[in-house]
Amino acid sequence: MVLIDSVLNTLFSSFSGYLLIFLLFTIGLFFSFQINFTQVKKLKHMLLLLLEQAGIGKSKQERISSFSTFCIPLASRIGAGNFAGVGIAISLGGAGAVFWMWVIAIIGAASCLIENTLAQAYKRKLRDGSFMGGPAVYIAFGVKSRKMALLFSILMVVSYGLIFNLAQSNTIAGVMEVAFSMSPLSVGINLAVFTGVIIFGSLSGVLKITQILFPIASCVYLLIAIIVLVMNYQQIIPMLAQIIKEALGFSQASAGAFGMMVIQGIKRSVFSNEAGMGSTPNAGAMAYVSHPVKQGFIQALGVLTTTLILSTATAFIILVSQVNYISPELTGIDLIYSAMDRNFEESGGNIIAILIFTFVYSTVVVNYFYGETNIKYITHAPWALQVFRLSVLLMVILGAILPLGLVWKAVDFFVAILAFINIWALVLLRKVALKLFKHYMQQLMRGEDPIFHKKAIAELHDVECWGDEDFKVFQAELKKRKHLKSEL
């Protein structure tokens, strides 16, 4: 174990440290300037897009709406990264790490907009009328590199289905051990049983779970965060001042650890909102929308929601409660648990334990969904899917008993690999993505509800959807929508 830890330390310090941060910042800033920071200027428009209904398809099947594909990535994002990850960032990087989480979320939202726009543009239509897509598809048909697409799919299966679920299981085991004195092994076994019930069912079950669990748990968690802030209102201004001072290196606490603070803030932000990693496009491609950029805006909103609201809520609960976050005895999930105990005594820890279980369990299920989606791209052999499902359950058990540090080092490494490949694809397809964005904004500025036909972008080749038939359907549906609005 010591040898493994040493090898991973060497790999992570160079590969998933400064190089990854430089690339994420560069690509995020590039796209932010190219789209004129629309990812933060069009918040009202993003919220309105969430309300669009997908309707019913020709074969009477219910289409997957933008709201559904908004919830699926959020259920994946809002998990270990928002609780244990934020705790780790603060314990290692100090309060200033929170500021850098915000920065990468804002510029990362632009990368997320672009990757989901491409996922929609290159998506493929399945026999039942539904859609599938993601980086593997736009790498295969946009970049025209089948080998790299296959590699990305394999990495998605390994990362989300196996490695990332180590972190989710580890987080659940940690909080259950502290809250209810449950042994990590028993937590892992029980979690594997619950997960098995879902993943041996159908993907429709995943959609239903995320649409029910996520909104309820999120509202309850945010309410708790607001109550904690009200209870400690005198600490709010000092907390914000501390975040800014440490973030900009103005305090003694951060002067000697500026690099660690920035790295931790960005790493935890990337894992919590997944911007640039190529995960959200797997869900984004499934949505029924009239223009690819619509889904780009929806998923950009998800990035902002995840980090600027939910991860920030965790950070504020910890910092405003004045928990000793530099204590070596309190790392990861222990920080949020201790903060809740300080505010609500024993009942607070139990409440947060149940909420975290809800969030993280839904993340395990959605991570499996990402893995299954890419398994189907790689092969249609039934045995492969069954082996993958059993492997997921095994990793859930292992994650519960492995050391916290080892688990998160493995997560950071695979985050870096996925991000590097996806960023490479985004750079190569940037002209297509930006022309799609320009096409969308031109219609929006004219007061139109944007629709898209593949002939509008000459560089868009090997596209299966967005032809004459789809365009006519969009026109008819938008005309009907305008008629209903005029009647109201």
C-alpha positions in Angstrom: 0.0 0.0 0.0 2.9 2.4 0.8 4.5 1.7 -2.6 1.2 2.3 -4.4 0.7 5.5 -2.5 4.3 6.7 -3.4 3.8 5.9 -7.1 0.5 7.7 -7.2 1.9 10.7 -5.4 4.6 11.1 -8.1 2.1 10.8 -11.0 -0.5 13.1 -9.5 1.9 15.9 -8.6 2.9 16.4 -12.2 0.1 15.0 -14.3 -3.0 16.1 -12.5 -1.5 19.2 -10.8 -0.2 22.3 -12.6 -0.5 20.9 -16.2 -4.2 20.1 -15.8 -4.9 23.4 -14.1 -3.2 25.3 -16.9 -5.2 23.5 -19.6 -8.5 23.9 -17.8 -7.9 27.6 -17.2 -6.7 28.2 -20.8 -9.5 26.4 -22.6 -12.1 27.8 -20.2 -10.9 31.4 -20.6 -10.7 30.9 -24.4 -14.3 29.8 -24.7 -15.5 32.4 -22.2 -14.0 35.2 -24.3 -15.2 33.6 -27.6 -18.8 33.5 -26.3 -18.5 36.8 -24.5 -19.0 35.2 -21.0 -22.6 34.4 -22.1 -22.5 31.5 -19.6 -23.0 34.0 -16.8 -24.9 36.7 -18.7 -27.8 34.5 -19.8 -28.9 33.0 -16.4 -32.5 34.0 -17.0 -32.5 32.4 -20.4 -31.0 29.2 -19.0 -33.7 29.0 -16.4 -36.4 29.5 -19.0 -34.9 26.7 -21.1 -35.4 24.3 -18.1 -39.1 24.7 -18.4 -39.3 23.6 -22.0 -41.3 20.4 -22.5 -40.0 17.7 -24.8 -43.4 16.3 -25.7 -44.2 12.9 -27.2 -42.5 11.4 -30.2 -43.9 9.7 -33.3 -44.1 6.3 -31.7 -45.8 7.8 -28.7 -42.8 7.4 -26.5 -42.1 10.2 -24.0 -39.1 12.2 -25.1 -36.3 13.1 -22.6 -36.6 16.8 -21.6 -33.9 19.3 -20.8 -34.9 19.1 -17.2 -34.3 15.3 -17.1 -30.8 15.7 -18.6 -30.2 18.6 -16.2 -30.9 16.3 -13.2 -28.9 13.4 -14.4 -25.5 15.2 -14.5 -26.4 17.0 -11.3 -27.0 13.7 -9.6 -23.5 12.7 -10.7 -21.9 16.0 -9.8 -23.6 16.4 -6.4 -21.9 13.7 -4.5 -18.5 13.1 -2.8 -17.0 16.2 -4.5 -19.5 18.5 -2.8 -19.0 17.1 0.6 -15.8 15.2 1.2 -14.1 17.0 -1.7 -14.9 20.5 -0.4 -13.8 19.4 3.1 -10.5 18.1 1.7 -10.0 21.3 -0.3 -10.4 23.5 2.8 -8.3 21.3 5.1 -5.4 21.2 2.6 -5.8 24.6 0.9 -7.5 26.7 3.5 -10.5 29.0 3.1 -9.0 30.6 0.0 -9.6 27.3 -1.9 -13.3 28.2 -2.0 -12.6 31.3 -4.1 -10.7 29.3 -6.7 -13.5 26.8 -6.8 -15.8 29.7 -7.8 -13.3 30.9 -10.5 -13.0 27.5 -12.2 -16.8 27.0 -12.1 -17.5 30.3 -13.9 -14.9 29.7 -16.7 -15.6 26.0 -16.7 -19.2 26.6 -17.5 -18.1 27.9 -20.9 -16.3 24.6 -21.6 -19.4 22.7 -20.5 -21.5 24.7 -22.8 -19.3 23.9 -25.8 -18.9 20.2 -25.1 -22.7 19.7 -24.7 -23.4 21.7 -27.8 -21.1 19.3 -29.7 -22.7 16.3 -28.1 -26.1 17.4 -29.3 -24.8 18.2 -32.8 -23.2 14.8 -33.3 -25.7 12.7 -31.4 -27.1 9.4 -32.9 -30.6 8.3 -33.1 -31.5 4.9 -31.6 -34.1 2.4 -32.9 -36.7 3.4 -30.2 -36.4 7.1 -31.3 -34.2 8.1 -28.3 -30.7 9.6 -28.7 -27.2 8.8 -27.5 -23.9 10.6 -27.7 -21.1 12.2 -25.9 -17.3 12.7 -26.4 -16.9 9.2 -27.8 -19.3 10.1 -30.6 -18.1 13.6 -31.4 -14.5 12.3 -31.3 -15.4 9.5 -33.7 -17.5 11.5 -36.2 -16.3 15.0 -35.6 -12.6 14.5 -35.0 -12.8 11.3 -37.1 -10.6 9.3 -34.7 -12.3 6.0 -33.9 -9.4 4.7 -31.9 -9.4 7.8 -29.6 -13.1 7.5 -29.3 -12.8 3.9 -28.2 -10.1 4.9 -25.7 -12.3 7.6 -24.2 -15.2 5.2 -23.9 -13.1 2.6 -22.1 -11.8 5.4 -19.7 -15.4 6.5 -19.0 -16.3 3.0 -18.1 -13.3 2.6 -15.8 -13.5 6.1 -14.4 -17.2 6.6 -13.7 -18.3 3.0 -13.3 -15.4 2.0 -11.1 -12.9 4.5 -9.9 -15.3 7.5 -9.1 -17.6 5.2 -7.3 -14.8 4.4 -4.9 -15.0 8.0 -3.8 -18.8 7.9 -3.5 -18.7 4.7 -1.4 -15.9 6.0 0.7 -17.8 9.2 1.5 -21.0 7.2 2.5 -18.9 4.8 4.6 -17.2 7.7 6.4 -20.4 9.5 7.3 -22.2 6.4 8.3 -19.3 5.3 10.6 -19.3 8.7 12.3 -23.0 9.1 12.5 -24.3 5.6 13.3 -21.1 3.7 14.2 -21.6 1.4 11.2 -18.5 -0.5 10.1 -17.2 0.5 6.6 -17.5 -3.1 5.3 -21.1 -3.4 6.3 -21.9 0.0 4.7 -20.2 -1.1 1.5 -22.1 -4.4 1.3 -25.5 -2.8 2.0 -24.7 -0.1 -0.6 -23.8 -2.7 -3.1 -27.1 -4.5 -2.5 -29.1 -1.2 -3.0 -27.1 -0.3 -6.1 -27.6 -3.8 -7.6 -31.4 -3.5 -7.3 -31.2 -0.4 -9.5 -28.5 -1.2 -12.1 -29.9 -4.6 -12.9 -33.2 -2.9 -13.7 -33.4 -0.2 -16.5 -32.1 3.2 -17.3 -35.6 4.6 -17.0 -35.3 3.9 -13.3 -32.2 6.0 -13.2 -34.1 9.0 -14.7 -37.0 8.6 -12.2 -34.6 8.3 -9.2 -32.6 11.4 -10.1 -35.7 13.5 -10.8 -37.2 12.6 -7.4 -34.2 12.5 -5.1 -32.2 15.4 -6.4 -34.7 18.3 -6.1 -35.9 17.2 -2.7 -32.5 16.6 -1.2 -31.1 19.8 -2.7 -33.8 22.0 -1.2 -33.5 20.5 2.2 -29.7 20.9 2.1 -29.8 24.5 1.1 -32.4 25.2 3.8 -30.0 23.7 6.4 -27.2 25.9 5.0 -29.3 29.0 5.3 -30.3 28.1 8.9 -26.6 27.6 9.8 -25.8 31.0 8.3 -28.6 32.7 10.2 -27.5 31.0 13.5 -23.9 32.3 12.9 -24.7 35.6 11.1 -22.0 37.4 13.0 -19.4 35.2 11.3 -20.5 35.8 7.7 -18.5 39.0 7.0 -15.3 37.7 8.7 -15.7 34.4 6.8 -16.0 36.1 3.4 -13.1 38.4 4.2 -11.0 35.3 5.2 -11.8 33.6 1.9 -10.7 36.7 -0.1 -7.6 37.3 1.9 -6.4 33.8 1.7 -7.3 33.4 -1.9 -5.2 36.4 -3.0 -2.3 35.5 -0.7 -2.8 38.5 1.6 -2.9 36.5 4.9 -0.1 34.7 6.6 -2.0 31.5 6.5 -1.9 31.4 2.7 1.3 33.1 2.0 3.4 29.9 2.0 0.8 27.7 0.6 -0.7 29.6 -2.4 0.0 26.9 -4.9 -1.6 24.2 -2.8 -4.7 26.4 -2.2 -5.2 27.0 -5.9 -4.7 23.4 -6.9 -7.1 22.0 -4.2 -9.8 24.6 -5.1 -9.6 23.8 -8.8 -9.3 20.0 -8.4 -12.3 19.8 -6.1 -14.3 22.2 -8.4 -13.6 20.1 -11.4 -14.6 16.9 -9.7 -17.8 18.4 -8.3 -19.0 20.2 -11.5 -17.2 18.0 -14.1 -16.7 20.9 -16.5 -14.4 19.9 -19.3 -14.2 16.2 -18.3 -16.6 15.0 -21.0 -19.1 13.3 -18.7 -22.1 15.6 -18.9 -22.3 15.3 -22.7 -23.3 11.7 -22.3 -26.5 12.8 -20.7 -26.8 16.1 -22.6 -27.0 14.2 -25.9 -30.1 12.4 -24.8 -32.3 15.5 -24.6 -34.8 16.5 -27.3 -34.1 20.2 -28.1 -34.6 22.3 -31.2 -31.0 23.6 -31.3 -27.8 22.0 -30.0 -26.8 25.2 -28.0 -29.9 24.9 -25.9 -28.5 21.9 -24.2 -25.2 23.6 -23.9 -26.8 26.4 -21.8 -28.7 23.8 -19.7 -25.5 22.0 -18.7 -23.6 25.3 -18.2 -26.3 26.1 -15.6 -25.6 22.8 -14.0 -22.0 23.7 -13.5 -22.9 27.0 -11.8 -25.6 25.3 -9.7 -23.3 22.6 -8.5 -20.3 24.7 -7.4 -21.6 28.2 -6.8 -24.6 27.0 -4.8 -24.2 23.5 -3.4 -20.4 23.2 -3.0 -20.5 26.8 -1.6 -23.2 25.8 0.9 -20.9 23.1 2.2 -17.9 25.4 2.5 -20.0 28.1 4.3 -21.4 25.5 6.8 -17.8 24.5 7.6 -16.2 28.0 7.7 -19.0 29.9 9.4 -19.2 27.3 12.2 -15.5 27.9 13.0 -14.5 24.3 12.8 -10.8 23.8 13.1 -10.3 22.8 9.5 -6.5 22.6 9.8 -6.7 19.8 12.4 -5.2 16.5 11.0 -8.0 14.7 12.8 -10.7 16.3 10.7 -10.4 15.7 6.9 -13.0 15.4 4.2 -16.5 14.4 5.4 -15.5 14.8 9.1 -15.5 18.6 8.7 -19.1 19.0 7.5 -20.2 16.5 10.1 -18.4 18.3 12.9 -19.9 21.7 11.8 -23.4 20.3 11.8 -22.8 18.8 15.3 -21.7 22.2 16.5 -24.9 23.9 15.3 -27.5 21.2 15.9 -25.7 18.9 18.4 -26.1 15.1 17.6 -29.3 15.5 15.5 -27.4 17.7 13.0 -24.9 15.1 12.3 -27.6 12.5 11.7 -29.6 14.7 9.4 -26.5 15.5 7.3 -25.6 11.9 7.2 -29.0 10.9 5.7 -28.8 13.8 3.2 -25.3 12.9 2.1 -26.3 9.3 1.7 -29.2 10.4 -0.6 -26.9 12.6 -2.7 -24.0 10.2 -3.0 -26.2 7.1 -3.6 -27.9 8.9 -6.6 -24.3 9.7 -7.8 -23.3 6.0 -7.7 -26.4 5.2 -9.8 -25.7 7.9 -12.4 -22.0 7.1 -12.6 -23.1 3.6 -13.5 -25.4 5.1 -16.2 -22.4 6.9 -17.7 -20.5 3.6 -17.7 -23.3 1.7 -19.3 -23.7 4.3 -22.0 -20.1 3.9 -23.0 -20.2 0.1 -22.7 -22.9 0.1 -25.3 -20.7 2.2 -27.6 -17.8 -0.3 -27.2 -19.8 -3.5 -27.6 -23.3 -4.9 -27.7 -22.3 -8.2 -26.1 -24.6 -8.9 -23.1 -21.9 -10.5 -21.1 -19.8 -7.3 -21.1 -22.6 -5.4 -19.5 -23.1 -8.1 -16.8 -19.4 -8.1 -16.0 -19.4 -4.3 -15.8 -22.4 -4.4 -13.4 -20.7 -6.9 -11.1 -17.5 -4.8 -11.2 -19.4 -1.7 -10.1 -20.8 -3.6 -7.1 -17.3 -4.8 -6.2 -15.8 -1.3 -6.4 -18.6 0.1 -4.2 -17.6 -2.4 -1.5 -13.9 -1.7 -1.9 -14.4 2.1 -1.8 -15.9 1.8 1.6 -12.8 0.2 3.2 -9.9 1.8 1.3 -8.0 4.8 2.8 -9.4 8.2 2.0 -6.2 9.6 0.6 -5.6 6.7 -1.8 -9.2 6.9 -3.2 -9.0 10.6 -4.0 -5.6 10.3 -5.6 -7.0 7.7 -8.0 -10.0 10.0 -8.7 -7.7 12.9 -9.4 -5.6 10.9 -11.8 -8.6 9.7 -13.9 -10.2 13.2 -13.9 -7.0 14.4 -15.5 -6.9 11.7 -18.2 -10.5 12.3 -19.2 -10.0 16.1 -19.2 -6.9 15.9 -21.4 -8.6 13.8 -24.1 -11.8 15.8 -24.0 -10.0 19.2 -24.2 -8.0 17.9 -27.2 -11.3 17.1 -28.9 -12.8 20.5 -28.0 -9.8 22.4 -29.4 -10.1 20.5 -32.7 -13.9 21.0 -33.0 -13.9 24.6 -31.7 -14.8 26.2 -35.0 -17.9 24.0 -35.4 -18.9 24.6 -31.8 -18.5 28.4 -32.0 -20.4 28.6 -35.4 -23.2 26.7 -33.7 -23.2 29.2 -30.9 -23.2 32.2 -33.3 -26.1 30.6 -35.2 -28.1 30.3 -32.0 -27.4 33.8 -30.7 -28.3 35.4 -34.0 -31.7 33.8 -33.9 -32.1 34.7 -30.2 -31.2 38.3 -30.8 -34.0 38.5 -33.4 -36.4 37.4 -30.8 -36.8 33.9 -32.3 -36.9 30.6 -30.6 -33.8 29.0 -32.2 -34.0 25.9 -34.3 -31.3 24.2 -36.3 -30.7 22.5 -39.6 -27.4 20.8 -40.3 -27.0 22.7 -43.6 -26.5 25.9 -41.6 -23.0 24.9 -40.6 -20.9 23.8 -43.6 -18.1 22.3 -41.4 -20.6 20.0 -39.7 -20.1 16.6 -41.3 -21.2 13.0 -40.5 -24.3 14.2 -38.7 -27.1 11.8 -38.3 -29.8 14.1 -36.8 -30.8 17.7 -37.6 -32.0 17.0 -41.2 -35.1 18.0 -43.1 -37.5 15.7 -41.1 -36.3 17.0 -37.7 -36.4 20.6 -38.9 -40.0 20.4 -40.0 -41.0 18.9 -36.6 -39.2 21.7 -34.8 -40.9 24.3 -37.0 -44.3 22.8 -36.3 -43.8 22.5 -32.5 -42.4 26.0 -32.2 -45.4 27.4 -34.2 -47.7 25.5 -31.8 -45.9 26.9 -28.8 -46.2 30.5 -30.1 -49.9 29.9 -30.7 -50.4 28.7 -27.1 -48.5 31.7 -25.7 -50.6 34.1 -27.8 -53.8 32.6 -26.4 -52.5 33.1 -22.8 
